[in-house]
Amino acid sequence: MIVTALRETRAGIAVELDGKRWRTLPVAAVGEAGLRVGLELDRERIRALARARRRLRAEEVVVRALARREHSRASLDARLARAGVSAQARRDVLERGERSGLVDDARYAERRARHLADRGAGDRLVVDDLARHGITGDVARDAVARLEPEAERAARIMAVRGANSRTIRYLASRGFAEESVEALIAEVEGARYHEQRFIRTFPAYV
């Protein structure tokens, strides 16, 4: 089969073989495979076209996903798998994305950790969330280390919600470590002690 015409259309490049329309291909795939008028489209060239089309399809999935929000490599890999992209093609496009800076787990982890912390998450919850998104332990810990200290975040939450046992239970449920709320626990227990002492001393005022 000989390429007898290449015509640009809105959908890509319409390829003609032996005087008959064959199919419309992405511009990048035509360029990568080196198609030109007069070229014989042998098996090797057809395989090159297929590889280029698979890669371009995978890249489109990645770009569309990242246009909406940041993703980890693992999250993008899962999306590509659901789209039917082969394991090798997934590795190729994600490695290319990492080299270009488009895919960056450290950047994703830092932004995700900050978002969760701003919404009242403790360090343990942040690390667990990052792990579920495929972020390795070291990268997750580095992201958490860049956050405002957990104890300061806990104190700010207690200032809003009140110094009481309910707030302490809330902090525990949000992944705050015990050592980060020790001072707050002492404050609550101290307030409770003084309240009970007042009741015992001045029962008529209660």
C-alpha positions as CSV (number, residue, x, y, z in Angstrom):
1,M,0.0,0.0,0.0
2,I,1.3,3.4,-1.0
3,V,0.3,6.7,0.6
4,T,-1.2,8.7,-2.3
5,A,-2.6,11.7,-0.4
6,L,-2.6,13.4,3.0
7,R,-5.3,15.9,3.4
8,E,-5.7,18.1,6.5
9,T,-9.2,18.1,8.0
10,R,-10.7,19.4,11.2
11,A,-10.5,15.9,12.7
12,G,-6.8,15.4,11.7
13,I,-5.1,14.1,8.6
14,A,-7.1,12.1,6.1
15,V,-4.8,9.4,4.7
16,E,-5.4,8.0,1.2
17,L,-3.8,4.6,0.2
18,D,-3.6,3.5,-3.4
19,G,-6.0,6.2,-4.4
20,K,-8.6,5.2,-1.8
21,R,-9.5,7.0,1.5
22,W,-8.1,4.9,4.4
23,R,-8.6,6.7,7.7
24,T,-8.2,10.0,9.5
25,L,-5.3,10.1,11.9
26,P,-4.1,12.7,14.5
27,V,-1.6,15.1,13.1
28,A,1.0,14.1,15.7
29,A,0.6,10.4,14.9
30,V,1.2,11.1,11.2
31,G,4.3,13.2,11.9
32,E,5.7,10.7,14.4
33,A,5.3,7.8,12.0
34,G,6.8,9.8,9.2
35,L,4.0,9.4,6.7
36,R,4.4,11.2,3.4
37,V,3.0,10.9,-0.1
38,G,4.7,8.2,-2.0
39,L,5.7,6.2,1.1
40,E,4.9,2.5,1.3
41,L,2.8,1.7,4.4
42,D,4.4,-1.6,5.4
43,R,3.8,-3.5,8.6
44,E,6.6,-1.7,10.5
45,R,5.1,1.7,9.6
46,I,1.6,0.5,10.6
47,R,2.9,-0.7,14.0
48,A,4.6,2.7,14.5
49,L,1.3,4.4,13.7
50,A,-0.5,2.2,16.2
51,R,2.1,3.0,18.9
52,A,1.8,6.7,18.3
53,R,-2.0,6.6,18.4
54,R,-2.0,4.7,21.7
55,R,0.5,7.1,23.2
56,L,-1.6,10.1,22.1
57,R,-4.8,8.6,23.5
58,A,-3.1,8.0,26.8
59,E,-1.7,11.6,26.9
60,E,-5.2,12.9,26.2
61,V,-6.6,11.0,29.2
62,V,-3.8,12.5,31.4
63,V,-4.2,16.0,30.2
64,R,-8.0,16.0,30.6
65,A,-7.6,14.7,34.2
66,L,-5.0,17.3,35.1
67,A,-7.0,20.1,33.6
68,R,-9.6,19.6,36.3
69,R,-7.3,19.0,39.3
70,E,-3.9,17.8,40.4
71,H,-3.4,14.0,40.4
72,S,-0.9,11.6,41.8
73,R,0.9,9.2,39.4
74,A,-1.1,6.3,40.9
75,S,-4.4,8.1,40.4
76,L,-3.5,8.8,36.7
77,D,-2.4,5.2,36.2
78,A,-5.7,4.0,37.5
79,R,-7.6,6.3,35.1
80,L,-5.5,5.1,32.2
81,A,-6.1,1.5,33.1
82,R,-9.9,2.1,33.2
83,A,-9.6,3.7,29.7
84,G,-8.1,0.5,28.5
85,V,-4.5,1.7,28.0
86,S,-1.9,-1.1,28.2
87,A,0.6,-1.3,31.1
88,Q,3.6,-0.4,28.9
89,A,1.8,2.6,27.4
90,R,0.8,3.8,30.8
91,R,4.4,3.6,32.1
92,D,5.7,5.5,29.0
93,V,3.2,8.3,29.2
94,L,3.5,8.8,33.0
95,E,7.3,8.7,32.8
96,R,7.2,11.3,30.1
97,G,4.8,13.4,32.2
98,E,7.2,13.2,35.2
99,R,10.2,14.3,33.1
100,S,8.2,17.3,31.8
101,G,7.0,18.2,35.3
102,L,3.3,17.6,34.4
103,V,3.1,14.7,36.8
104,D,4.8,15.3,40.2
105,D,3.9,13.3,43.3
106,A,5.7,15.6,45.7
107,R,3.8,18.6,44.4
108,Y,0.5,16.7,44.6
109,A,1.2,15.6,48.1
110,E,2.1,19.0,49.4
111,R,-1.0,20.6,47.9
112,R,-3.3,17.8,49.1
113,A,-1.8,17.9,52.6
114,R,-2.3,21.6,52.8
115,H,-5.9,21.3,51.6
116,L,-6.7,18.6,54.2
117,A,-5.0,20.5,57.0
118,D,-7.0,23.6,56.1
119,R,-10.1,21.5,56.5
120,G,-9.2,20.4,60.0
121,A,-7.3,17.2,59.4
122,G,-4.5,16.0,61.7
123,D,-1.2,14.6,60.5
124,R,-2.2,10.9,60.7
125,L,-5.3,11.5,58.6
126,V,-3.3,13.4,56.0
127,V,-0.7,10.6,55.8
128,D,-3.4,7.9,55.5
129,D,-5.2,9.9,52.8
130,L,-2.0,10.4,50.8
131,A,-1.3,6.7,51.0
132,R,-4.7,5.9,49.6
133,H,-3.8,8.1,46.6
134,G,-0.6,6.1,46.0
135,I,1.9,8.5,47.7
136,T,4.9,6.8,49.3
137,G,5.7,7.1,53.0
138,D,8.7,9.4,52.6
139,V,6.9,11.8,50.2
140,A,3.8,11.9,52.5
141,R,6.0,12.6,55.6
142,D,7.8,15.4,53.8
143,A,4.5,17.0,52.8
144,V,3.3,16.8,56.4
145,A,6.5,18.3,57.7
146,R,5.8,21.4,55.6
147,L,2.5,22.0,57.3
148,E,1.8,24.3,60.3
149,P,2.6,22.3,63.4
150,E,-0.2,20.0,64.4
151,A,-0.5,21.3,67.9
152,E,-1.0,24.8,66.6
153,R,-3.8,23.6,64.3
154,A,-5.4,21.7,67.2
155,A,-5.3,24.8,69.4
156,R,-7.0,26.9,66.7
157,I,-9.8,24.3,66.3
158,M,-10.3,24.2,70.0
159,A,-10.5,28.0,70.2
160,V,-13.4,27.8,67.7
161,R,-15.2,24.8,69.0
162,G,-14.6,25.3,72.7
163,A,-12.3,23.7,75.3
164,N,-14.3,20.6,76.1
165,S,-14.2,16.9,75.9
166,R,-16.4,16.9,72.7
167,T,-13.7,18.9,70.9
168,I,-11.0,16.5,72.1
169,R,-13.0,13.5,70.7
170,Y,-13.4,15.5,67.5
171,L,-9.7,16.1,67.2
172,A,-9.0,12.4,67.8
173,S,-11.4,11.4,65.0
174,R,-9.7,13.8,62.7
175,G,-6.3,12.1,63.1
176,F,-4.6,14.4,65.6
177,A,-1.9,12.7,67.7
178,E,-2.4,12.5,71.4
179,E,0.8,14.4,72.1
180,S,-0.5,17.3,70.0
181,V,-3.6,17.7,72.2
182,E,-2.0,16.9,75.6
183,A,-2.0,20.6,76.6
184,L,-5.6,21.0,75.5
185,I,-6.6,17.9,77.4
186,A,-4.9,19.3,80.5
187,E,-6.8,22.6,80.0
188,V,-10.2,20.8,79.7
189,E,-9.4,18.7,82.8
190,G,-8.3,21.7,84.7
191,A,-11.5,23.6,83.9
192,R,-13.6,20.6,84.9
193,Y,-11.7,20.3,88.2
194,H,-12.2,24.0,89.0
195,E,-15.9,23.7,88.1
196,Q,-16.4,20.7,90.4
197,R,-14.5,22.4,93.2
198,F,-16.7,25.6,92.9
199,I,-19.8,23.4,93.0
200,R,-18.6,21.7,96.2
201,T,-17.6,25.0,97.8
202,F,-20.6,27.1,96.8
203,P,-23.5,24.7,96.2
204,A,-26.0,27.5,96.7
205,Y,-24.8,29.3,93.5
206,V,-25.4,26.2,91.3
